[in-house]
């Protein structure tokens, strides 16, 4: 079941008022935006660390690392 379906079922099961639905919707939207921002920050930190690591490697080591990253 998807999160949206779960939210709809929960809303119906506990009989939220329109005011509660509005307030909960605003809270969940804010949480989603904050989570997205944190994810973006983590991604940028990962990229920066990766660049720093690459700078410490020899060209041969960089090529090997790149090949391993592509191979997954």
N, C-alpha and C positions, 0 to 999 in steps of 0.2 A: 504494500500500500504506500502511496506517495504521501509526502508531508502535507500537501494541500488537502488530500482526502482525509487524513487523520485530523487535521485542524477542523475541517467541516464537521466530522463526526463528533469531535469533542465539543464543539460549539453547540451542536444540537443536543448532545447528551446531557450537558449541564445547564442548558437553557440560559445562555448569556443574554443580557439585555443589549439593545443597540448601543448604549453608551459604553458598556463593557467591551463589546466587539470593537468599537472605535478606539478605545484606549489600548486594548491588547494589540490591535493592529499596528498602532503607532509604536508600541514597545518592540514588537517583533521586527518592524521595519528598521528601527534604530539599531537593534542587535545585528541584523543582517548587514547593514552598512558598516558597522564597527568590525564585524568579522571579515568583511571584504577588505577593509583598510588594513587590518592585521595581516591578512594573507598577502597583500601587496607588499607590506613592509618586510615580511619574512622572505618573500621571493627576492626582493632587492638585497637583503642581507646575504642571502645565499649566493647571489651573483657576485657581490663584492668579495666574499670569502673565496669563491672559486677563482676570481681574478688574482687575488693575493697568492693563492696556492700556485697558480700557473706561473706567476712571476718568480717563484722559488725553484721551479723545475728547469732542467736543461731542455733544449729543443727536442731531443730524442724522447725524454720523459713526457714532454707535452704531447708529442705525437702518439705515444703509447696510451696515455690517458684519454686522449680524444678518441682513439680507436675503441677503447673499452667503453666509453660513454655511448658511442654510436651502437655498439653491440648490445648495450643495455643490460 
